Amino acid sequence: MNTFGHRFRFTTFGESHGKALGCIVDGVPAGIKIDEEFIQNEMNRRKPGQNKYATARKEGDVVEILSGVFEGFTTGTSISMIIFNENQKSSDYSNVKDLFRPGHADFTYFNKYGIRDYRGGGRSSARETAARVAAGAIAKLMLNELGIKVQSGICEINGIKANNYDFSKVSESEIFSLDFESEQAQKDAILEAKNSHNSVGGVALINVQNAPIGLGEPLYFKLDSQIANAMMSINAVKAVEIGDGILASKVKGYNNNDQIRKDGFKTNHSGGILGGISNGDDINVKVYFKATPSIFIEQETVDIHNDEVNCQLKGRHDPCVAVRGSVVAESMMALVLADMVLLNMSSKMENVKKVYSK
């Protein structure tokens, strides 16, 4: 499936080395002011080729809005956006045309569809996530009008953890680090892997402030399950933690429960979600990215004929996909929340009456 969401939903299209990528966003309420500069700034945060810690592939990632916006406001109809690829180098993959790259989706896509798009993975490439960021920018513009803030940063690279989380400094960091004190060590780990033709993994922290109580649809469309669904759909993501995550299985109930006072919760071990529904506290999610599978060390594999061969990659790849992946995760969070906000409007009859009562 290429569509995500229920009420506020988006569909993406395009391949890594095709002519263009794009998305169609449905369910966007009419009357949202569209800030094209904001949308482009969101794209710029994710786009490749910005510094030595990312892939050398340079793309402008300029978004063109084709429909759904008139005189600067959403019309209530489908918003379609397109991003033309400018720097394709399909020849970089000619030497692996018939090979399955270890750690990639080549093997499973070929066996599922019987088609081998060797140009950087085609549809399975992380290049597709540019369209998600464009859709996420629309979701953010809607959430901004409700005072809901979504932000992200890197809290771990190659096992080097942040000791403090400062979202206000993330935009000043080349790797979106949350902790100035650990940033240099994290940078060094990325460059060491890059210089040795290897890669490293990392962890992104996604934070939501001012989420209202009540987002989430039990039992099979819970907020936390949809967040996990969204994050696990991102390339290279192998695990998701909400709140204390794994730690919650290692402590006793008294230590894990968030006790409640009249002015709110005393702690936030739950990550802002109880019973699949937001509780009004900050939503905190950690997203774990594996080390980028595209490395330049010779590896063993098989080809499309199941013959054992050696694989030697070339091209332009991120030494740590988690860095730019954090922006994608932030966008997916915004898309989930926008969907949940619209779904929650029909949870009470009094809400319906506000719209239809004369």
Disulfide bonds with the S-S distance in Angstrom:
none
